[in-house]
Amino acid sequence: MKRAAPPGPDKTGAGRFRLRSFRLRITLTSTATALAAILILFVAASTTIVARRAQILDHILSAHLSGPGFGVATPALWPAIDAHLNASFSAFAPQGSQSGYAILRAGRADGSLVYRSPSWPAALDATALPDDSALHTVADGATEWRLGQVRHGDMTVWVGVNRSLSNAQLRVSLWRFGAAAAVLGALIALLAWYLSARAMRPVEHLTGVMLGLNASDLDQRVAADEEDIEFAQLVTVFNAMLDRLQRSFLQAIRFSGDAAHELKTPLTILQGQLEHAFTHAAKPEQEEALVEMLEEVRRLDSIVRKLLMLSRADAGQLQIPLSPFDLRPVLDELAEDIELLDAERDVRLDLPPLLTVQGDADLLRQVLQNLASNAVKYGLPGGWIGLSARQHGGHWQIDVSNASSGIAAEHRERLFDRFYRADHAHNRRIPGVGLGLSLAREIARAHGGELLLAEADQERTCFRLCLPAEL
């Protein structure tokens, strides 16, 4: 089976980067598309506005040059004409600008000057002025002027417009437009993030139902009628998968329970007959054979009882009467049992004087005996076994640890699977069928607790039983 990739950014292929968040991808894609459209619109609009502004300035300048006023103006009227020109072009300059908007110069063919605006640039003398009737752009340092001329008899009139002021006004307007586009892009990103979240709600709902599923809640279903059409088929497929899974699971539970129940009575009868035969055995060889047969029968009976309890746990029928009792004596007895099983191992105890929990004393003793038995069977010969307990966050943490050579990572996640045994257990011919840890965890959960593998390094293996503390 292909192992799922961990969540987060992922690289697939040479140099290809892919975000693992579907919601983030949708948000970034939609925002980038909107920003690209806004940018294209901004560039097109800016280009059009700049070109149109230049056309308008040229049109107004040409209109002034073609008017009759310059031909009949007396010397006293030239300042008024100059003021009128500045007023005409003042709308094309930034608000509050103090620079001259337009300039005016009139001179005769003999070189005499009739009028010149006070703001006329000194660099634009008669030799620098264009000599034809077309409009020209002339630079005076950082300032650009749009100049045109008209002749009336022997008098030539030049009129100029400050194009730099017009461009400055356009830049201010375009910067405002760009700032508004940036704000619009941010709003689009927020809207895309919100809409993608709404679009993901059916998937999140489905994910929540799947996360809440366990063996006792396989009858949960998601209402397809309440979902959008695009997700209704997904929900329908999911519900159908749950139907198949529930049927298979119930069949497996029923088979396990029925088989264990049917085997229990014949095994009880067989065990009774073997014990009866043992009491009447005439030869030592017969007694030895009957003892071996009784051990196998008792082993089968233990397996059947575990399967019955697991089937009740799977069906949610493992109801345990909870009553408070002190678990410390049970742990003391367990330490004595370990010393009897393997006197060469050092037993380390770190237990509180009183360890009160609520539950079934026999079942919890079975859990601890299973952990201690595993510590003896799988621990290092001549090593140590530790029993410790401490209270943490309203729970007792009871650790059964031992010196070990570690557990391979591929075995750790499957230790609690039913009938699972690591390779070294088979190689060392350690007795067992792989049901003990699975049953112990079900018993712990039935008490409102948990059983987990806390450590499995090269020096120490530790199983931790967590139980609610009786306060």
N, C-alpha and C positions, 0 to 999 in steps of 0.2 A: 504494500500500500504506500502511495506517495505521501511523504510527511508534509503537513501544511506549513507554509512559510510563516515566520513570525510577523506580527503587525508592525507597521511603520514604513518608512521609505524603503523602496526595494529597487535593485538594479537587475534588469533582465536584458541580456544581450550586451554587446560591446558598447559601452558609453551611454546606454539608454537608462534614463532615470524615470521611475514611475511612482507617483504618490499612491499609497495604499488606501487613503481615505477617499471614498467615493464622493462624499459630501463636499470635501475640500476641492476635489477635481472639478465637480460641477460648478462650484462657486468661482474658482479661478478661470475656468473656461468661459463661463457666461460673462464674467467681469472683463476678461481680456477681449472678448468679442465686442462688448459694448464700448470699451475704451478705444478699440481700433476704429469702430464706426464714428465715435466722437472725434477722434484725431483726424480721420479723413475729412469729416465735415468741417472741422476747424481749419485745416489747410486750404480746402476749397473755398470756404467762406472768406478767409484772410486774403487769399490771392485775388478773389473777385472784388473785395472791398477796396484793396489797395489800387487795383487797376481802375475801378470806377471812380475813386477819389481823384486820381490823376486826370481822368477824362473831365470830371466836373470842373477842376481848377483851370484846365486848359480852355474849357468852354467859356467860363466866366471871364477869363483873361482876354480871350479873343473877342468876346462881346464888348468889353470895355474899349479895346483897341479900335474896334470898328465903329464906335459911337462918334457923333459929330462934335462932342464937347471939346476935344483937343484942338480942333481946327479954329475955333472962334474964341478960345479962352484968352482973356486979357491977363496981364501979369498979376493983377490983384486976385484973380480967381484960382491961380495954381495951388495955393495952400488949401483952398476948399476942396479942389479936386483930389488932392493928396489925402485929405482926411476922409473923403468919401470912399476912396479906394481901400484905405485901411479898415473902414467900417464894413465894406463889402466882404473882405476876406477874414475878418476877425472870428467868424464862426468856425474856421478851419484850424484854429490854434488851441492849445490846452487852456483851460480856464485859469485866469489869473496871470497869463503870460504877459511880460512887460516889453517883449521885443516887438519891432515893427513888423506888421503883417504884410505891407506892400510898400514899394518904393517907386518914385516917379522922377524922371529926368527929361528935360526938354532943352534942345539946343539948335542953333541955326547952322547953316552950311558953312558959314565963315568961321565957325568954331566958338562963337559967343554962346554963353550959357544963359538960357531964359529962366529955368527953375530946376532945383535939385532938392529932393527930400532930405531933411536933416539926418535921417538914418541911412542915407545912401552909402554903401561901403566904399571906402577910399580906394580899395583895390580895383573897383570896377570903374576905371577911367575910360575915356572915349576910345582908347586903343583896344581895350579888352572887351568892348561891347560887340555883339554880332551885327553884321551889316546887311542882313536880309530880313524879310518879313516873317520868317518861320519862328516858331517858339523854340527856345534853347534852354538847357539846364546848365547853369554856371555855378561853380563852387567858389565860395569865399571862405577859405579855411574849413571849419566844420559846418558852415551854413551853405545850403543849396538854394539857389534862386531860379525861378522859372521866368525867363525874360522874353519879352516880345516888343516889337517896335512898329510905329506907324508914321508915315510922312504926310505932312500938310504943307505944300509949297516948299520953301527952303528950310522948314522946321521939322526936326525929327524928335519924336516922343518915345521914350522907353518906359515901359511899365514892368515891374518885377513882383513876383509873389514869393514869400518865404516858404519854400517847400519843406524845410527842416521842421518848421512848426507844425505843418500838416502831418508830417510823418510821426512827430512826437505825439500828437493827439491820437493818431491811429494806433501807435504802440500801447498807449494807456488803455485804449478800448480793447485791444487784442489781449493784453495781460488780464484784464477783468474777465474777458470771455474765457481765457485759459483757466483762471482760478475757478470760475463757475463750472467749467468742464471737469476740473479735478474734484470739486465737491460733488458734482453729479456722479462721477466715477465711484467715489466712496459710498455714496448712497446706493448706487447700483450693486456694489459688492455686499453691502449689508442686506439689501433686499434679496440678492441671490442666496446669501447664507441662510436667511430666514425661509425662503421658499424651498431651498433644498432640504432644510430640516422638516418642513411640512411634507415634502414628497417622500422623505425617508420614514415617516411615522408608521406606515403599515409594516415596513421591514423591521423597525424597532419593536413594534408590537409583537410581530411574529418571533423575533429574537427573544423577547422577554418571556413569551410562552415556552419556547424551547429551553431557555435557561432554567425555568421553573419545573421542568419535567423531571420526574424520577420514577422509580419502579411503581410507586403507589399512586401516581397521578397521571397515568397514561390515558385516562378517560377525558383529559382536557382537549378542547377543540377551539378553533378560532372561527368566529362567525364570518363567512365569506360575503354575506349580503351587506355587511357594514363597510366593506372595503371598496376601493375604486376598482373599476373594471380591469385596469392593467394588473392589479395585484390579486384579483379574485381567483384567477387560475392558479397562481402560486399558493394561495391559502388552501384551495381545494386539493391540490397535489399534496400539500403538507398534511392535511387532515386524513387523506387516504393512506399516506405513509404511516400515520399514527394508528389508523385502524389495523393495518397489517402488523405493525409492531406490537400492538396490544394483544391481538389474537395469538401471535407467536409466543409472546411472553406468558400469557395465561396458559397456553398449552404446555409450555415448558414447566411452569409452576405445578400445573395439575399432574403432569407426568412424574415430576420429581416427588411430589407429595404422595401420589398413589403408589408409586414403586416403593418408596420407603415404608409406607404403611403396610403394604402387602408383604414386604420382607420381614417386618418386625415380628410378627407372630411365628412364622416358621423358624426364625433364628432363636426366639425364646424357647420354643419347643426343643430345637436341636441342642441348645446350650443345656437345658434341663436333662436331656437324655445322656449327653456326654458326661455331665457331672454324676449322674446315677451310675453310668458305666465305670467311671473312675473309682467310685467307692467300692465297686465289686470286681475291680481288675485283679487277676490272679498273678500276673507276672510284671516285673519292673518294666520290661519293654513295652507292655500294653499301657502302663501308667504314663510312661514318657510320651508315647504316641498320643494318648488322650489329652495330655497337658498341652501339647503343641496344637492339637485340633481345637481345644478350648480357647487358647490364645487367639487363634485365627477367627473363631466365632465371636469372641468378645471384640476383636478389632472390627469385624463387619457390623456388629451391633452398635459400636461407637460411630461408625460412618453413617449408619441408618438414622441414628438419633440426631446427628448433625444435619443431615439432609432434611429431616422433618422440621427442625428448627429454622433452617434457612428458607424452606418453602413457606413457613408461616411468616417469616420476616418479609419475604418478597410479596406476599399477599397482604401485608399490613396487618397481620393478625398476631404479631408477637407482642402481646400485651403483658407488661411486667408490673406486678404489684410493688409499688414503691414504699419502702418503710426505712426510716433512718437507722443506721447502725455504724459502728466503728470498724473501719477497714484495717486498722493497725494490727489487730491480732491475726487477721488473714495474711498479712504480709510477713509477720513474724513466723507463722507456720510455713509460709512459702520459703523463707530463708532456711529453716530447718530442713525442709524437703530437699533443697538444693545441696546442702551439706551432705545429706544422706546419699543423694544421687552421684555426687562427685566430690569426694572429700579433699581432693588435691586443689580445688579452686578456692580462691579467697572470695568470701562473700562480704561485700561492702554495703553497709546500711546507713542511710541518711534520712530518717523518718521522723515525723513529728510525734509527740506523745499521743495525740488524739487526731484521728482522721475520719471525720464523720461525713458520710454520704447517704444518699437515698437510693434504694434499689433492692435488687434480689441478691442476697449474700452468696448463694450457691452459684448463680450465673457469673457474678463478678469474680468469685474464686476460680471458676473455670477459665475466665479470660486471663487472669494472672498466671495460673498454672500453665496455660498454653504458651504465654510469653516466656516464662521461666524454662519450660521444657525446650523451647527453641534456643534459648541462650545456652543451655547445656549442650544441645545437639550440634549447634552451629558455631559456638564460641571456640576460641583457641584452647587446646588442651593445656592445662597448667596455668591458665590465665585467671581472670577474675569475673565475677558477676556482681552487678550493683543494683540495689533497690533504693530509690529515693523518691521523695514526694515534697511538693511545695505548693502553696496556694497562690494563685495568680488570677486576678480579675474575676473573682467569684467562682473559680473552678479549681479543682485539685489536678495538678499535673503529676502523674505517677509514672516514673521512668523505670524501665527494666532494661539495663544495658549490660554489655559484656565486651571483653577484649576480643577483637576479631581482625581478620585481614581485609575487611571491607566487603561491600556488596557492589557488584558491577552496576553501572547506571542503567543498562537495559533491563535489569531485573527489578529495580526499585519500584517502578510504576506498576509492576504486575504482581507484586508480592501478595496483594490482597485479592487477586483473582482466584476464583474457585478452581481447584485441581491443578493449580500452577505450582510447579516446583523448579527451582533453579537447577542448572546442569550439575553443579557440584554436589547437590543433594542426591541426585541419581548416582553420580560417580562414587560417592562415599557410602552408598547403600544405607542412607539414613532413613529409618522408618517414618511413614507418614503418607498422607494422600493429598495434602495441599488444601484442606478445608479449615484448618484450625484458625488461621489469621482472618479468613473471610468471615467465619462465624463469630470470632471475637469482636470484629469491627461492627457486625450487626447488633451484637449484644450491647456494645458501648453506645451505639446510636439509639438503641431502644431505651437506654437510660438517659438520653438527652446529652450524651457526650460524644467523644470521637476517639478513634485509635489511629495513630499515624506513625510513620517511620521518621523519627526526629533527626537521627544522624546515621551515617553509614560510611564513615571514612576508613582509612587504612588501619586505624588503631582502635576504633570504638564503634559499636553498633548499638543504637538506642531506639526502643519503641516507647512511645508516650501514650498513656491512657489518660484522657481528659474527662473528668466527671464534675457535674455541678456540685459545689460545696454546700453542705447543709449548715446554714448559719444559725 
